[in-house]
Amino acid sequence: MKKATTITTSAASEIQRRGPVTPVDTNAKPAAGIPAQPTHRDVKAGAGPVGPGERGTIRLREAGPDDPPRYAPDWLELREGADAAARAVELLDPLRIRLANLPGKAGGLVVHDLGCGTGSMGRWLAPRLDGAQHWVLHDRDPYLLHFAAVASPRAAADGSRVTVETRRGDVARLTSDALVGASLVTASALLDVLTREEVDALATACAGVGCPALLTLSVAGRVEFGAPDPLDGDIADAFNAHQRRAGLLGPDAVTAACETFDQRGATVHVHPSAWRLGPVEAPLTAEWLRGWVAAAVEERPALKPKADKYLADRLEACAAGELRVEVHHSDLLALARPKGGTTS
């Protein structure tokens, strides 16, 4: 669903003109809603791609210097509530048990959030875990990193302190030392935009440091409308084919991740995490619909004549508060074998 809204060319160019953004003062109170966009006063050398004196980031794929950010901030903000409601809380108990059994660290848990966007995973998860936490936020977009850092939570479930740092880089080519010292790796809506090789690299890195991974909201390839239409299946099939372009896993991502984590000795749990969209979520539903149909038509242009009417009818029902849709996702928890221990 992440590809449903793409950033405009002018907005992408504006963001590309900004330099890397370093961690902000997270003791300051965040402004209501999304923070104001950064200015050049926020820019400091040393927070960008790996170079002399810089710390490694998570990269699974090379990106060109002029490649635009993947997701628009307004799309990420629009979907945050639905994401939070969908994430599988059933996976938290086995995660808490594993984290409680990890060797103690003086500074508490160290959580790496890959492709963090505006930081919605941290806002959802950090207040649900006990103990001090230090979140390392990875994203290629300095604008989103600024949002994520300023709006990060300040306290864990038990009131312990939560701190944050940002590392700019594409979640694409995995560096060997990026996860050293990590207690947990998290990501939202990431697996389905990776290739099999990139998922293998992620699983290998987690296994190498004995670090669990909570990877949420991967597309499952299924959409169910309260009022079915004969074209639903054709649109869904074309969209799924679009998601698999260029070797990306798309709706096959969770199955592939289960296999590769299992091959590396991890215990893997999977739970559904569907968006359930109704009248309250109409703005999100409308944006998702536009992107869903557009991707399908891009993949199969012959659908366009029927798809145009289909979209208009669906949007009309959405605006009238009559549209309900369930967009299926899956959450995955991979409990890598701890160094010197056993899985649980």
Secondary structure as UniProt FT lines:
FT   HELIX           2..4
FT   HELIX           9..16
FT   TURN            26..27
FT   HELIX           40..42
FT   TURN            45..46
FT   TURN            52..53
FT   STRAND          58..60
FT   TURN            65..66
FT   HELIX           73..86
FT   HELIX           89..91
FT   HELIX           92..100
FT   TURN            106..107
FT   STRAND          109..114
FT   TURN            117..119
FT   HELIX           120..125
FT   HELIX           126..128
FT   STRAND          133..139
FT   HELIX           142..150
FT   TURN            157..158
FT   STRAND          161..168
FT   STRAND          173..174
FT   TURN            176..181
FT   STRAND          184..188
FT   HELIX           191..193
FT   HELIX           196..209
FT   STRAND          213..225
FT   TURN            230..231
FT   HELIX           232..243
FT   HELIX           245..247
FT   HELIX           250..252
FT   HELIX           253..263
FT   TURN            264..265
FT   STRAND          267..272
FT   STRAND          275..277
FT   HELIX           279..281
FT   HELIX           282..299
FT   HELIX           301..303
FT   HELIX           304..319
FT   TURN            320..321
FT   STRAND          325..335
FT   TURN            339..340
//
